[in-house]
Every structure is written in structure tokens, then in C-alpha cells.
Amino acid sequence: MTADLAISLLRRGSNGSQILSILDSIANDEADANIADAAAHYAAISAPTADPIQF
């Protein structure tokens, strides 16, 4: 999520409760994206290759 999108969402909140709800949603989206990135990275570095090992 871009900063501009996050700010535009936050501007829609008219009270503290709505703003906190929007922030929770933004935080959950960012956490999910970070988890997916970490899983993809781990899968990429853990994948076996058929390259011979030089000794």
C-alpha cells in the first residue's frame, strides 16, 4: 500500500475509533504482505538445485 493511499483512507475517519479501525486494517495488510515476502524468500533460498557441488 502506498503512503498516499494510506493517508487518503485515514482522512475518511471522523473520530478516533474510525481512525484506529483504519490503522488496524492498514497494519494487517502490511503484515500479511511482509509474511508473504518472507515466505517467498525462504522458499527461494531453500529450493534444491541440480548444480554440482565443487570440492
C-alpha distance matrix in Angstrom:
0.0 3.7 6.6 8.3 6.6 6.8 10.3 11.3 10.9 12.8 15.4 16.3 17.7 21.4 22.5 21.6 21.5 18.9 16.7 17.1 16.3 13.0 12.3 13.6 11.2 8.1 10.2 11.2 8.1 7.5 11.2 11.5 9.4 11.6 14.6 14.2 14.0 17.0 18.9 18.6 19.8 22.6 23.7 23.9 26.0 28.1 29.1 32.8 34.1 37.5 38.0 41.3 41.4 43.6 46.0
3.7 0.0 3.8 5.4 5.3 6.4 8.7 10.0 10.9 12.6 14.5 16.1 17.8 21.3 22.7 22.0 22.5 19.8 17.3 18.3 18.0 14.4 13.7 15.7 13.8 10.4 12.6 14.3 11.5 10.4 14.2 14.9 12.6 14.3 17.6 17.3 16.5 19.4 21.7 21.1 21.9 24.9 26.2 26.0 27.9 30.4 31.3 35.0 36.0 39.3 39.6 42.8 42.9 44.8 47.2
6.6 3.8 0.0 3.8 5.4 5.1 6.1 8.5 9.9 10.5 12.3 14.6 16.0 19.2 20.5 19.7 20.7 18.3 15.4 16.6 17.0 13.5 12.4 15.1 14.0 10.5 12.5 15.1 13.0 11.7 15.3 16.8 14.9 16.0 19.5 19.8 18.9 21.5 24.0 23.8 24.3 27.2 28.8 28.6 30.3 32.8 34.0 37.7 38.8 42.2 42.3 45.4 45.2 47.0 49.3
8.3 5.4 3.8 0.0 3.8 5.5 5.2 6.1 8.6 9.9 10.6 12.9 15.0 18.1 20.0 20.0 21.0 18.2 15.6 17.6 17.8 14.0 13.9 16.9 15.3 12.3 15.0 17.3 15.1 14.5 18.3 19.4 17.6 19.2 22.5 22.5 21.8 24.6 26.9 26.5 27.2 30.2 31.5 31.3 33.3 35.7 36.7 40.4 41.3 44.6 44.8 48.1 48.1 49.9 52.3
6.6 5.3 5.4 3.8 0.0 3.8 5.4 5.1 6.2 8.7 10.0 11.2 13.5 16.8 18.8 18.9 19.3 16.2 14.1 15.9 15.4 11.6 12.1 14.6 12.5 9.9 13.2 14.9 12.5 12.7 16.5 17.1 15.7 17.9 20.8 20.6 20.6 23.5 25.4 25.1 26.3 29.2 30.2 30.4 32.5 34.7 35.6 39.3 40.4 43.8 44.3 47.6 47.7 49.8 52.3
6.8 6.4 5.1 5.5 3.8 0.0 3.8 5.5 5.2 6.2 8.7 10.3 11.5 15.0 16.3 15.8 16.3 13.6 11.0 12.5 12.5 8.7 8.6 11.4 10.0 7.1 10.2 12.5 10.9 10.9 14.4 15.6 14.8 16.5 19.4 19.9 20.0 22.5 24.6 24.9 25.9 28.4 29.8 30.3 32.1 34.2 35.4 39.2 40.6 44.1 44.6 47.8 47.6 49.7 51.9
10.3 8.7 6.1 5.2 5.4 3.8 0.0 3.8 5.4 5.0 6.2 8.9 10.3 13.3 14.9 14.8 16.1 13.5 10.7 13.0 13.6 10.1 10.1 13.5 12.8 10.3 13.0 15.7 14.5 14.3 17.7 19.3 18.4 19.9 22.9 23.6 23.5 25.8 28.1 28.4 29.2 31.8 33.3 33.6 35.4 37.5 38.9 42.6 44.0 47.4 47.7 50.9 50.7 52.6 54.8
11.3 10.0 8.5 6.1 5.1 5.5 3.8 0.0 3.8 5.5 5.2 6.8 9.5 12.4 14.8 15.6 16.5 13.3 11.4 14.2 14.1 10.6 11.8 14.9 13.5 11.7 15.1 17.1 15.6 16.2 19.6 20.6 19.8 21.9 24.7 24.9 25.1 27.8 29.7 29.8 31.0 33.6 34.8 35.2 37.2 39.3 40.3 44.1 45.4 48.7 49.2 52.5 52.6 54.6 57.0
10.9 10.9 9.9 8.6 6.2 5.2 5.4 3.8 0.0 3.8 5.4 5.5 7.4 10.9 12.9 13.4 13.7 10.3 8.7 11.3 10.6 7.0 8.9 11.7 10.1 9.1 12.6 14.3 13.2 14.4 17.5 18.4 18.2 20.4 22.8 23.2 23.9 26.4 28.1 28.6 30.0 32.3 33.5 34.2 36.3 38.0 39.2 43.0 44.5 48.0 48.7 52.0 52.0 54.2 56.5
12.8 12.6 10.5 9.9 8.7 6.2 5.0 5.5 3.8 0.0 3.8 5.3 5.5 8.9 10.2 10.3 11.3 8.5 6.0 8.9 9.5 6.4 7.5 10.9 10.6 9.5 12.4 14.7 14.4 15.2 17.9 19.5 19.6 21.2 23.7 24.7 25.3 27.3 29.3 30.1 31.2 33.4 34.9 35.7 37.5 39.2 40.7 44.5 46.2 49.7 50.3 53.4 53.2 55.3 57.4
15.4 14.5 12.3 10.6 10.0 8.7 6.2 5.2 5.4 3.8 0.0 3.8 5.4 7.6 10.1 11.4 12.9 10.0 8.2 11.8 12.4 9.7 11.2 14.6 14.1 13.2 16.1 18.4 17.9 18.7 21.6 23.1 23.0 24.7 27.3 28.0 28.5 30.8 32.8 33.3 34.5 36.8 38.3 38.9 40.7 42.6 43.9 47.7 49.3 52.7 53.3 56.5 56.3 58.3 60.5
16.3 16.1 14.6 12.9 11.2 10.3 8.9 6.8 5.5 5.3 3.8 0.0 3.8 6.3 9.3 11.2 11.8 8.3 8.0 11.6 11.2 8.9 11.6 14.3 13.4 13.4 16.6 18.2 17.8 19.3 22.1 23.0 23.3 25.4 27.6 28.3 29.2 31.5 33.1 33.8 35.3 37.5 38.7 39.6 41.6 43.2 44.4 48.2 49.9 53.3 54.1 57.4 57.4 59.6 61.8
17.7 17.8 16.0 15.0 13.5 11.5 10.3 9.5 7.4 5.5 5.4 3.8 0.0 3.8 5.8 7.5 8.1 5.0 4.9 8.6 8.7 7.5 9.9 12.5 12.5 13.1 15.7 17.4 17.8 19.2 21.5 22.8 23.6 25.4 27.4 28.5 29.6 31.5 33.2 34.2 35.6 37.5 38.9 40.1 41.9 43.3 44.8 48.6 50.5 54.0 54.8 58.0 57.8 60.0 62.1
21.4 21.3 19.2 18.1 16.8 15.0 13.3 12.4 10.9 8.9 7.6 6.3 3.8 0.0 3.8 7.1 8.4 6.5 7.2 10.6 11.2 10.9 13.1 15.5 15.9 16.7 19.0 20.8 21.5 22.8 25.0 26.4 27.3 29.0 30.9 32.1 33.2 35.1 36.8 37.9 39.3 41.1 42.6 43.8 45.5 47.0 48.5 52.3 54.2 57.7 58.5 61.7 61.4 63.6 65.6
22.5 22.7 20.5 20.0 18.8 16.3 14.9 14.8 12.9 10.2 10.1 9.3 5.8 3.8 0.0 3.8 5.5 5.5 6.3 8.7 10.1 10.9 12.4 14.4 15.7 16.7 18.4 20.2 21.5 22.8 24.4 26.2 27.4 28.7 30.5 32.1 33.3 34.8 36.5 38.0 39.2 40.8 42.5 43.8 45.4 46.6 48.4 52.2 54.3 57.9 58.7 61.7 61.3 63.5 65.3
21.6 22.0 19.7 20.0 18.9 15.8 14.8 15.6 13.4 10.3 11.4 11.2 7.5 7.1 3.8 0.0 3.8 5.5 5.1 6.1 8.5 9.9 10.4 12.1 14.2 15.2 16.1 18.2 20.0 20.9 22.1 24.2 25.7 26.6 28.2 30.2 31.3 32.5 34.3 36.1 37.1 38.5 40.3 41.8 43.1 44.3 46.3 50.0 52.3 55.9 56.7 59.5 58.9 61.1 62.8
21.5 22.5 20.7 21.0 19.3 16.3 16.1 16.5 13.7 11.3 12.9 11.8 8.1 8.4 5.5 3.8 0.0 3.8 5.5 5.2 6.2 8.7 9.9 10.6 12.5 14.3 15.3 16.6 18.6 20.1 21.0 22.7 24.6 25.7 26.9 28.8 30.4 31.5 33.0 34.9 36.2 37.3 39.0 40.8 42.2 43.1 45.0 48.7 51.1 54.8 55.7 58.6 58.1 60.5 62.1
18.9 19.8 18.3 18.2 16.2 13.6 13.5 13.3 10.3 8.5 10.0 8.3 5.0 6.5 5.5 5.5 3.8 0.0 3.8 5.4 5.0 6.2 8.6 9.8 10.7 12.4 14.2 15.4 16.8 18.5 20.0 21.3 22.9 24.5 25.9 27.3 28.9 30.4 31.8 33.4 34.9 36.3 37.8 39.3 41.0 42.1 43.7 47.5 49.7 53.3 54.3 57.3 57.0 59.4 61.3
16.7 17.3 15.4 15.6 14.1 11.0 10.7 11.4 8.7 6.0 8.2 8.0 4.9 7.2 6.3 5.1 5.5 3.8 0.0 3.8 5.4 5.1 6.1 8.6 9.9 10.5 12.1 14.2 15.4 16.5 18.2 20.0 21.2 22.4 24.2 25.9 27.0 28.5 30.3 31.7 32.9 34.5 36.2 37.5 39.0 40.4 42.1 45.9 48.0 51.6 52.4 55.4 54.9 57.2 59.0
17.1 18.3 16.6 17.6 15.9 12.5 13.0 14.2 11.3 8.9 11.8 11.6 8.6 10.6 8.7 6.1 5.2 5.4 3.8 0.0 3.8 5.4 5.0 6.1 8.6 9.8 10.3 12.2 14.2 15.2 16.2 18.2 19.9 20.8 22.2 24.3 25.6 26.6 28.3 30.2 31.3 32.5 34.4 36.0 37.3 38.4 40.3 44.1 46.4 50.1 50.9 53.7 53.2 55.5 57.1
16.3 18.0 17.0 17.8 15.4 12.5 13.6 14.1 10.6 9.5 12.4 11.2 8.7 11.2 10.1 8.5 6.2 5.0 5.4 3.8 0.0 3.8 5.4 5.1 6.4 8.8 9.9 10.7 12.5 14.4 15.4 16.7 18.6 20.1 21.2 22.8 24.6 25.8 27.1 28.9 30.5 31.7 33.1 34.9 36.5 37.4 39.1 42.9 45.2 48.8 49.9 52.8 52.5 55.0 56.8
13.0 14.4 13.5 14.0 11.6 8.7 10.1 10.6 7.0 6.4 9.7 8.9 7.5 10.9 10.9 9.9 8.7 6.2 5.1 5.4 3.8 0.0 3.8 5.4 5.1 6.3 8.6 9.9 10.7 12.4 14.3 15.5 16.8 18.5 20.1 21.4 22.8 24.5 26.0 27.3 28.8 30.5 31.9 33.3 35.0 36.2 37.8 41.6 43.7 47.2 48.2 51.3 51.0 53.4 55.4
12.3 13.7 12.4 13.9 12.1 8.6 10.1 11.8 8.9 7.5 11.2 11.6 9.9 13.1 12.4 10.4 9.9 8.6 6.1 5.0 5.4 3.8 0.0 3.8 5.4 5.0 6.0 8.5 9.9 10.5 12.1 14.2 15.3 16.4 18.2 20.0 21.0 22.4 24.2 25.8 26.9 28.4 30.2 31.6 33.0 34.3 36.1 39.9 42.0 45.7 46.4 49.3 48.9 51.1 53.0
13.6 15.7 15.1 16.9 14.6 11.4 13.5 14.9 11.7 10.9 14.6 14.3 12.5 15.5 14.4 12.1 10.6 9.8 8.6 6.1 5.1 5.4 3.8 0.0 3.8 5.5 5.1 6.1 8.6 9.9 10.4 12.2 14.2 15.3 16.4 18.3 19.9 20.9 22.4 24.3 25.7 26.8 28.5 30.2 31.6 32.6 34.4 38.2 40.6 44.2 45.2 48.0 47.6 50.0 51.8
11.2 13.8 14.0 15.3 12.5 10.0 12.8 13.5 10.1 10.6 14.1 13.4 12.5 15.9 15.7 14.2 12.5 10.7 9.9 8.6 6.4 5.1 5.4 3.8 0.0 3.8 5.5 5.2 6.2 8.7 9.9 10.7 12.4 14.4 15.5 16.7 18.5 20.1 21.3 22.8 24.5 25.9 27.1 28.8 30.6 31.6 33.1 36.9 39.1 42.7 43.8 46.8 46.6 49.2 51.2
8.1 10.4 10.5 12.3 9.9 7.1 10.3 11.7 9.1 9.5 13.2 13.4 13.1 16.7 16.7 15.2 14.3 12.4 10.5 9.8 8.8 6.3 5.0 5.5 3.8 0.0 3.8 5.5 5.2 6.2 8.6 10.0 10.7 12.4 14.3 15.5 16.6 18.4 20.1 21.3 22.7 24.5 25.9 27.2 28.9 30.3 31.8 35.6 37.6 41.2 42.0 45.1 44.9 47.2 49.2
10.2 12.6 12.5 15.0 13.2 10.2 13.0 15.1 12.6 12.4 16.1 16.6 15.7 19.0 18.4 16.1 15.3 14.2 12.1 10.3 9.9 8.6 6.0 5.1 5.5 3.8 0.0 3.8 5.5 5.1 6.1 8.6 9.9 10.5 12.2 14.2 15.3 16.4 18.3 20.0 21.0 22.4 24.2 25.7 27.1 28.3 30.2 33.9 36.2 39.8 40.6 43.5 43.0 45.3 47.1
11.2 14.3 15.1 17.3 14.9 12.5 15.7 17.1 14.3 14.7 18.4 18.2 17.4 20.8 20.2 18.2 16.6 15.4 14.2 12.2 10.7 9.9 8.5 6.1 5.2 5.5 3.8 0.0 3.8 5.5 5.1 6.1 8.6 9.9 10.5 12.3 14.2 15.3 16.5 18.4 20.0 21.0 22.5 24.3 25.9 26.8 28.5 32.2 34.6 38.2 39.3 42.2 41.9 44.5 46.3
8.1 11.5 13.0 15.1 12.5 10.9 14.5 15.6 13.2 14.4 17.9 17.8 17.8 21.5 21.5 20.0 18.6 16.8 15.4 14.2 12.5 10.7 9.9 8.6 6.2 5.2 5.5 3.8 0.0 3.8 5.5 5.2 6.3 8.7 10.0 10.7 12.4 14.4 15.5 16.7 18.5 20.1 21.2 22.7 24.7 25.8 27.1 30.9 33.0 36.5 37.6 40.7 40.7 43.2 45.3
7.5 10.4 11.7 14.5 12.7 10.9 14.3 16.2 14.4 15.2 18.7 19.3 19.2 22.8 22.8 20.9 20.1 18.5 16.5 15.2 14.4 12.4 10.5 9.9 8.7 6.2 5.1 5.5 3.8 0.0 3.8 5.4 5.1 6.2 8.6 9.9 10.5 12.3 14.2 15.4 16.5 18.3 20.0 21.1 22.7 24.2 25.8 29.6 31.6 35.2 35.9 38.9 38.6 41.0 43.0
11.2 14.2 15.3 18.3 16.5 14.4 17.7 19.6 17.5 17.9 21.6 22.1 21.5 25.0 24.4 22.1 21.0 20.0 18.2 16.2 15.4 14.3 12.1 10.4 9.9 8.6 6.1 5.1 5.5 3.8 0.0 3.8 5.4 5.1 6.1 8.6 9.8 10.5 12.2 14.2 15.3 16.4 18.3 19.9 21.2 22.3 24.2 27.9 30.3 34.0 34.8 37.6 37.2 39.6 41.4
11.5 14.9 16.8 19.4 17.1 15.6 19.3 20.6 18.4 19.5 23.1 23.0 22.8 26.4 26.2 24.2 22.7 21.3 20.0 18.2 16.7 15.5 14.2 12.2 10.7 10.0 8.6 6.1 5.2 5.4 3.8 0.0 3.8 5.5 5.1 6.2 8.6 9.9 10.6 12.3 14.3 15.4 16.5 18.4 20.2 21.0 22.4 26.2 28.5 32.1 33.3 36.3 36.2 38.9 40.9
9.4 12.6 14.9 17.6 15.7 14.8 18.4 19.8 18.2 19.6 23.0 23.3 23.6 27.3 27.4 25.7 24.6 22.9 21.2 19.9 18.6 16.8 15.3 14.2 12.4 10.7 9.9 8.6 6.3 5.1 5.4 3.8 0.0 3.8 5.5 5.1 6.2 8.7 9.9 10.6 12.3 14.3 15.4 16.5 18.6 19.9 21.2 25.0 26.9 30.5 31.4 34.5 34.5 37.1 39.3
11.6 14.3 16.0 19.2 17.9 16.5 19.9 21.9 20.4 21.2 24.7 25.4 25.4 29.0 28.7 26.6 25.7 24.5 22.4 20.8 20.1 18.5 16.4 15.3 14.4 12.4 10.5 9.9 8.7 6.2 5.1 5.5 3.8 0.0 3.8 5.4 5.1 6.1 8.6 9.9 10.5 12.2 14.2 15.3 16.6 18.1 20.0 23.7 25.8 29.5 30.1 33.0 32.6 35.0 36.9
14.6 17.6 19.5 22.5 20.8 19.4 22.9 24.7 22.8 23.7 27.3 27.6 27.4 30.9 30.5 28.2 26.9 25.9 24.2 22.2 21.2 20.1 18.2 16.4 15.5 14.3 12.2 10.5 10.0 8.6 6.1 5.1 5.5 3.8 0.0 3.8 5.4 5.1 6.1 8.6 9.9 10.5 12.2 14.2 15.5 16.3 18.2 21.9 24.3 28.0 29.0 31.8 31.4 34.1 35.9
14.2 17.3 19.8 22.5 20.6 19.9 23.6 24.9 23.2 24.7 28.0 28.3 28.5 32.1 32.1 30.2 28.8 27.3 25.9 24.3 22.8 21.4 20.0 18.3 16.7 15.5 14.2 12.3 10.7 9.9 8.6 6.2 5.1 5.4 3.8 0.0 3.8 5.5 5.1 6.2 8.6 9.9 10.5 12.3 14.4 15.2 16.4 20.2 22.4 26.0 27.2 30.2 30.3 33.1 35.2
14.0 16.5 18.9 21.8 20.6 20.0 23.5 25.1 23.9 25.3 28.5 29.2 29.6 33.2 33.3 31.3 30.4 28.9 27.0 25.6 24.6 22.8 21.0 19.9 18.5 16.6 15.3 14.2 12.4 10.5 9.8 8.6 6.2 5.1 5.4 3.8 0.0 3.8 5.5 5.2 6.2 8.6 9.9 10.6 12.4 14.2 15.5 19.3 21.1 24.7 25.4 28.5 28.4 30.9 33.1
17.0 19.4 21.5 24.6 23.5 22.5 25.8 27.8 26.4 27.3 30.8 31.5 31.5 35.1 34.8 32.5 31.5 30.4 28.5 26.6 25.8 24.5 22.4 20.9 20.1 18.4 16.4 15.3 14.4 12.3 10.5 9.9 8.7 6.1 5.1 5.5 3.8 0.0 3.8 5.5 5.1 6.1 8.5 9.8 10.7 12.1 14.2 17.8 20.1 23.8 24.4 27.2 26.6 29.2 31.1
18.9 21.7 24.0 26.9 25.4 24.6 28.1 29.7 28.1 29.3 32.8 33.1 33.2 36.8 36.5 34.3 33.0 31.8 30.3 28.3 27.1 26.0 24.2 22.4 21.3 20.1 18.3 16.5 15.5 14.2 12.2 10.6 9.9 8.6 6.1 5.1 5.5 3.8 0.0 3.8 5.4 5.1 6.1 8.6 10.1 10.4 12.1 15.8 18.3 22.0 23.2 25.9 25.8 28.7 30.6
18.6 21.1 23.8 26.5 25.1 24.9 28.4 29.8 28.6 30.1 33.3 33.8 34.2 37.9 38.0 36.1 34.9 33.4 31.7 30.2 28.9 27.3 25.8 24.3 22.8 21.3 20.0 18.4 16.7 15.4 14.2 12.3 10.6 9.9 8.6 6.2 5.2 5.5 3.8 0.0 3.8 5.5 5.1 6.1 8.8 9.9 10.6 14.4 16.4 19.9 21.0 24.1 24.3 27.2 29.5
19.8 21.9 24.3 27.2 26.3 25.9 29.2 31.0 30.0 31.2 34.5 35.3 35.6 39.3 39.2 37.1 36.2 34.9 32.9 31.3 30.5 28.8 26.9 25.7 24.5 22.7 21.0 20.0 18.5 16.5 15.3 14.3 12.3 10.5 9.9 8.6 6.2 5.1 5.4 3.8 0.0 3.8 5.4 5.1 6.3 8.5 10.1 13.7 15.4 19.1 19.6 22.5 22.2 24.8 27.0
22.6 24.9 27.2 30.2 29.2 28.4 31.8 33.6 32.3 33.4 36.8 37.5 37.5 41.1 40.8 38.5 37.3 36.3 34.5 32.5 31.7 30.5 28.4 26.8 25.9 24.5 22.4 21.0 20.1 18.3 16.4 15.4 14.3 12.2 10.5 9.9 8.6 6.1 5.1 5.5 3.8 0.0 3.8 5.4 5.3 5.9 8.5 11.9 14.4 18.2 18.9 21.4 20.9 23.7 25.6
23.7 26.2 28.8 31.5 30.2 29.8 33.3 34.8 33.5 34.9 38.3 38.7 38.9 42.6 42.5 40.3 39.0 37.8 36.2 34.4 33.1 31.9 30.2 28.5 27.1 25.9 24.2 22.5 21.2 20.0 18.3 16.5 15.4 14.2 12.2 10.5 9.9 8.5 6.1 5.1 5.4 3.8 0.0 3.8 5.6 5.1 6.0 9.7 12.3 15.9 17.3 20.1 20.2 23.3 25.5
23.9 26.0 28.6 31.3 30.4 30.3 33.6 35.2 34.2 35.7 38.9 39.6 40.1 43.8 43.8 41.8 40.8 39.3 37.5 36.0 34.9 33.3 31.6 30.2 28.8 27.2 25.7 24.3 22.7 21.1 19.9 18.4 16.5 15.3 14.2 12.3 10.6 9.8 8.6 6.1 5.1 5.4 3.8 0.0 3.8 5.6 5.6 9.0 10.5 14.2 15.0 18.0 18.3 21.1 23.7
26.0 27.9 30.3 33.3 32.5 32.1 35.4 37.2 36.3 37.5 40.7 41.6 41.9 45.5 45.4 43.1 42.2 41.0 39.0 37.3 36.5 35.0 33.0 31.6 30.6 28.9 27.1 25.9 24.7 22.7 21.2 20.2 18.6 16.6 15.5 14.4 12.4 10.7 10.1 8.8 6.3 5.3 5.6 3.8 0.0 3.8 5.7 8.4 10.0 13.8 14.0 16.5 16.0 18.7 20.9
28.1 30.4 32.8 35.7 34.7 34.2 37.5 39.3 38.0 39.2 42.6 43.2 43.3 47.0 46.6 44.3 43.1 42.1 40.4 38.4 37.4 36.2 34.3 32.6 31.6 30.3 28.3 26.8 25.8 24.2 22.3 21.0 19.9 18.1 16.3 15.2 14.2 12.1 10.4 9.9 8.5 5.9 5.1 5.6 3.8 0.0 3.8 6.3 9.2 12.9 13.8 16.1 15.7 18.8 20.7
29.1 31.3 34.0 36.7 35.6 35.4 38.9 40.3 39.2 40.7 43.9 44.4 44.8 48.5 48.4 46.3 45.0 43.7 42.1 40.3 39.1 37.8 36.1 34.4 33.1 31.8 30.2 28.5 27.1 25.8 24.2 22.4 21.2 20.0 18.2 16.4 15.5 14.2 12.1 10.6 10.1 8.5 6.0 5.6 5.7 3.8 0.0 3.8 6.5 10.1 11.7 14.4 14.9 18.3 20.7
32.8 35.0 37.7 40.4 39.3 39.2 42.6 44.1 43.0 44.5 47.7 48.2 48.6 52.3 52.2 50.0 48.7 47.5 45.9 44.1 42.9 41.6 39.9 38.2 36.9 35.6 33.9 32.2 30.9 29.6 27.9 26.2 25.0 23.7 21.9 20.2 19.3 17.8 15.8 14.4 13.7 11.9 9.7 9.0 8.4 6.3 3.8 0.0 3.8 6.9 8.8 11.1 11.9 15.5 17.8
34.1 36.0 38.8 41.3 40.4 40.6 44.0 45.4 44.5 46.2 49.3 49.9 50.5 54.2 54.3 52.3 51.1 49.7 48.0 46.4 45.2 43.7 42.0 40.6 39.1 37.6 36.2 34.6 33.0 31.6 30.3 28.5 26.9 25.8 24.3 22.4 21.1 20.1 18.3 16.4 15.4 14.4 12.3 10.5 10.0 9.2 6.5 3.8 0.0 3.8 5.4 8.4 10.0 13.5 16.4
37.5 39.3 42.2 44.6 43.8 44.1 47.4 48.7 48.0 49.7 52.7 53.3 54.0 57.7 57.9 55.9 54.8 53.3 51.6 50.1 48.8 47.2 45.7 44.2 42.7 41.2 39.8 38.2 36.5 35.2 34.0 32.1 30.5 29.5 28.0 26.0 24.7 23.8 22.0 19.9 19.1 18.2 15.9 14.2 13.8 12.9 10.1 6.9 3.8 0.0 3.8 6.4 9.2 12.5 15.5
38.0 39.6 42.3 44.8 44.3 44.6 47.7 49.2 48.7 50.3 53.3 54.1 54.8 58.5 58.7 56.7 55.7 54.3 52.4 50.9 49.9 48.2 46.4 45.2 43.8 42.0 40.6 39.3 37.6 35.9 34.8 33.3 31.4 30.1 29.0 27.2 25.4 24.4 23.2 21.0 19.6 18.9 17.3 15.0 14.0 13.8 11.7 8.8 5.4 3.8 0.0 3.8 6.5 9.3 12.7
41.3 42.8 45.4 48.1 47.6 47.8 50.9 52.5 52.0 53.4 56.5 57.4 58.0 61.7 61.7 59.5 58.6 57.3 55.4 53.7 52.8 51.3 49.3 48.0 46.8 45.1 43.5 42.2 40.7 38.9 37.6 36.3 34.5 33.0 31.8 30.2 28.5 27.2 25.9 24.1 22.5 21.4 20.1 18.0 16.5 16.1 14.4 11.1 8.4 6.4 3.8 0.0 3.8 6.4 9.5
41.4 42.9 45.2 48.1 47.7 47.6 50.7 52.6 52.0 53.2 56.3 57.4 57.8 61.4 61.3 58.9 58.1 57.0 54.9 53.2 52.5 51.0 48.9 47.6 46.6 44.9 43.0 41.9 40.7 38.6 37.2 36.2 34.5 32.6 31.4 30.3 28.4 26.6 25.8 24.3 22.2 20.9 20.2 18.3 16.0 15.7 14.9 11.9 10.0 9.2 6.5 3.8 0.0 3.8 6.4
43.6 44.8 47.0 49.9 49.8 49.7 52.6 54.6 54.2 55.3 58.3 59.6 60.0 63.6 63.5 61.1 60.5 59.4 57.2 55.5 55.0 53.4 51.1 50.0 49.2 47.2 45.3 44.5 43.2 41.0 39.6 38.9 37.1 35.0 34.1 33.1 30.9 29.2 28.7 27.2 24.8 23.7 23.3 21.1 18.7 18.8 18.3 15.5 13.5 12.5 9.3 6.4 3.8 0.0 3.8
46.0 47.2 49.3 52.3 52.3 51.9 54.8 57.0 56.5 57.4 60.5 61.8 62.1 65.6 65.3 62.8 62.1 61.3 59.0 57.1 56.8 55.4 53.0 51.8 51.2 49.2 47.1 46.3 45.3 43.0 41.4 40.9 39.3 36.9 35.9 35.2 33.1 31.1 30.6 29.5 27.0 25.6 25.5 23.7 20.9 20.7 20.7 17.8 16.4 15.5 12.7 9.5 6.4 3.8 0.0
